[in-house]
Amino acid sequence: MSTKLNRPPVPRDWVDRPRLIEQLNRSLQQGPLTLVCASAGFGKTTLVSSWIEGLTAIERPPTPAAWLSLDQSDSDLVVFLRYFVAAIRTVFPKSCAETLALLRAPNPTAQAPLVVALGNELQRLPARMVLVLDDYYAIRDEAVHDFLSQLLRHWPQRLHLVLISRSSPPWPLANLRAKGQVAEIRTRDLRFTPDEAAAFLDKVLAAPLSPSALALLDQ
């Protein structure tokens, strides 16, 4: 299995962040898309990985999840969709057969039939699932952005998409917000509260900081 399809492990010094986990839990009920967006170093990937790790304890039956880590080599629609389908098939191995057949055709770049085929097959998944696309900012191909934007117009209810990125995707986010189709976790949400900062520093420092030093560092 490609390492791109492996969920990153949660570091030992990770501090549990219940308020953000609860936001992610609520996002499953709020619409088809969750966007986790902030600069490098804010713990986006670790947060979502931690949430996925505990997701089986939230619902009965549990909600399965797949992971796809992206890089610039995936900035091609056919390559992207092959990995997208491969991620789905880590949960449901027999799914999306028609889409795979289209991708293996001599000229697989026509978007319209791919959008229809993938949308229909995702709607027929055996159960609801979560798909995480990590490092989406690495995608530079407008065809990939346009494909997902078209799919979002009639997003399959069986799939909840979690997008992790350093920048907002070039989609009509204002329209998605107005329709209640996107839940967002941004920089302001990811910043540590004073209590979270204290919990983290307790794990990584040999001696505790004074309250005044902690307040200054938090600021």
C-alpha positions in Angstrom: 0.0 0.0 0.0 1.3 3.5 -0.9 2.5 5.5 2.1 0.3 8.3 0.7 -2.7 6.3 1.9 -1.4 5.9 5.5 -2.7 8.1 8.3 0.2 9.9 10.1 0.7 8.7 13.7 -0.2 11.0 16.5 3.0 12.2 18.3 3.5 11.2 22.0 3.7 14.9 23.0 0.3 15.7 21.5 -2.0 17.5 23.8 -5.7 16.5 23.6 -7.8 19.3 22.4 -11.4 18.4 23.2 -12.9 21.7 21.9 -11.5 21.1 18.4 -12.4 17.4 18.5 -15.9 18.5 19.3 -15.9 20.9 16.3 -14.8 18.1 14.0 -17.5 15.8 15.5 -20.2 18.5 14.8 -18.9 19.0 11.3 -20.0 15.5 10.3 -23.6 16.6 10.8 -23.2 20.1 9.3 -22.5 19.4 5.6 -20.4 17.4 3.1 -17.1 19.3 3.7 -14.8 20.2 6.6 -11.9 22.6 5.8 -9.0 22.8 8.2 -6.9 25.7 7.1 -3.9 27.5 8.6 -0.2 28.1 8.1 2.4 25.5 8.7 3.1 24.6 12.3 -0.5 24.9 13.7 -1.0 21.1 14.1 -3.6 20.7 11.4 -2.6 17.2 10.3 -2.0 15.9 13.9 -5.4 17.3 15.0 -7.3 15.5 12.3 -5.2 12.3 12.7 -6.0 12.4 16.4 -9.7 12.9 15.6 -9.7 10.0 13.1 -8.0 7.8 15.7 -10.9 8.3 18.1 -13.7 8.4 15.5 -14.6 4.8 16.1 -15.7 5.7 19.7 -18.1 8.4 18.6 -20.8 6.6 16.5 -22.3 3.2 16.5 -21.8 1.8 14.0 -18.4 3.5 13.7 -17.7 5.8 10.8 -14.7 4.4 8.7 -12.1 6.8 7.4 -9.5 6.9 4.6 -6.5 9.2 4.3 -4.6 10.6 1.3 -1.5 12.8 1.7 -1.0 14.9 -1.4 2.1 16.5 -3.0 2.8 18.3 -6.2 3.1 15.1 -8.2 -0.6 14.7 -7.7 -1.3 17.9 -9.7 -2.8 16.0 -12.5 -6.4 15.0 -12.7 -6.0 11.4 -13.7 -3.2 10.8 -11.1 -5.2 12.6 -8.4 -8.4 10.6 -9.1 -6.5 7.3 -9.1 -5.2 8.0 -5.6 -8.6 9.4 -4.6 -10.3 6.1 -5.6 -7.4 4.0 -4.1 -8.1 5.8 -0.8 -11.8 5.0 -0.9 -11.0 1.4 -1.7 -8.9 1.1 1.5 -12.3 1.1 3.2 -14.5 -0.4 0.5 -12.3 -2.5 -1.8 -14.8 -3.1 -4.5 -16.1 0.5 -4.9 -15.7 2.9 -7.8 -15.1 0.2 -10.5 -16.7 2.3 -13.2 -14.6 5.3 -12.4 -11.4 3.2 -12.5 -12.4 1.8 -15.9 -12.8 5.4 -17.2 -9.4 6.4 -15.8 -7.8 3.4 -17.6 -9.4 4.4 -21.0 -7.2 5.8 -23.8 -8.5 9.3 -23.2 -9.5 9.6 -19.6 -9.3 13.4 -19.2 -12.9 14.3 -20.1 -14.3 15.6 -16.9 -18.1 15.3 -17.3 -18.4 11.5 -17.4 -15.8 11.2 -14.6 -17.8 13.6 -12.3 -21.0 11.7 -13.0 -19.5 8.2 -12.6 -17.6 9.0 -9.4 -20.5 10.9 -7.8 -22.9 8.0 -8.5 -20.5 5.4 -7.2 -19.7 7.4 -4.0 -23.5 7.7 -3.4 -23.7 3.9 -3.6 -21.0 3.2 -1.0 -22.1 0.5 1.4 -21.9 3.0 4.4 -21.0 6.5 5.2 -17.3 7.3 5.5 -14.8 10.1 5.9 -12.0 10.9 3.4 -9.1 13.2 4.5 -7.1 15.0 1.8 -4.0 16.3 3.5 -1.7 19.1 2.1 -4.3 20.1 -0.5 -2.4 23.3 -1.0 0.1 21.3 -3.0 -2.4 20.8 -5.8 -1.7 23.3 -8.6 -3.8 21.9 -11.5 -7.0 23.9 -12.1 -8.6 20.7 -13.5 -8.4 19.0 -10.1 -9.9 22.1 -8.4 -12.6 22.3 -11.0 -13.4 18.6 -10.7 -14.0 18.7 -7.0 -15.9 22.0 -7.3 -18.3 20.3 -9.8 -18.6 17.3 -7.5 -19.5 19.6 -4.6 -22.6 20.8 -6.4 -24.1 17.4 -5.9 -21.9 15.9 -3.2 -22.7 12.3 -2.4 -24.2 11.9 1.1 -22.2 8.8 1.8 -18.9 10.7 1.8 -17.7 13.4 4.2 -14.6 15.2 2.9 -12.0 16.7 5.2 -9.6 19.1 3.5 -6.3 20.0 5.2 -4.5 23.0 3.6 -2.3 26.0 4.2 -4.5 28.1 2.0 -8.2 28.1 1.0 -9.0 26.0 -2.0 -10.1 28.0 -5.1 -13.7 27.1 -4.7 -16.8 29.3 -4.2 -16.5 29.1 -0.4 -18.9 32.0 0.1 -21.7 30.0 -1.7 -20.8 26.9 0.3 -21.0 28.8 3.6 -24.3 30.4 2.6 -25.7 26.9 1.9 -24.3 25.4 5.1 -22.2 23.0 3.2 -18.8 23.7 4.8 -17.5 23.6 8.4 -14.2 25.5 8.9 -11.4 25.3 11.4 -9.1 28.2 10.9 -6.0 29.8 12.6 -8.1 31.4 15.3 -9.5 28.0 16.3 -6.1 26.2 16.2 -4.3 28.7 18.4 -3.6 27.3 21.9 -5.6 28.5 24.8 -3.6 29.3 27.9 -4.6 25.9 29.4 -3.6 24.1 26.3 -0.3 25.9 26.2 0.4 24.9 29.8 -0.5 21.3 29.1 1.8 21.2 26.1 4.7 22.8 28.0 4.3 20.4 30.9 4.9 17.6 28.5 8.0 19.0 26.7 9.8 21.0 29.5 11.8 19.5 32.3 10.6 22.1 34.8 7.2 23.9 34.9 7.1 27.6 33.9 5.9 30.3 36.3 2.4 31.7 35.6 3.9 35.0 34.5 6.3 33.3 32.1 3.5 31.2 30.7 1.3 34.2 30.2 4.1 36.0 28.3 4.9 33.0 26.1 1.2 32.5 25.3 0.9 36.1 24.3 
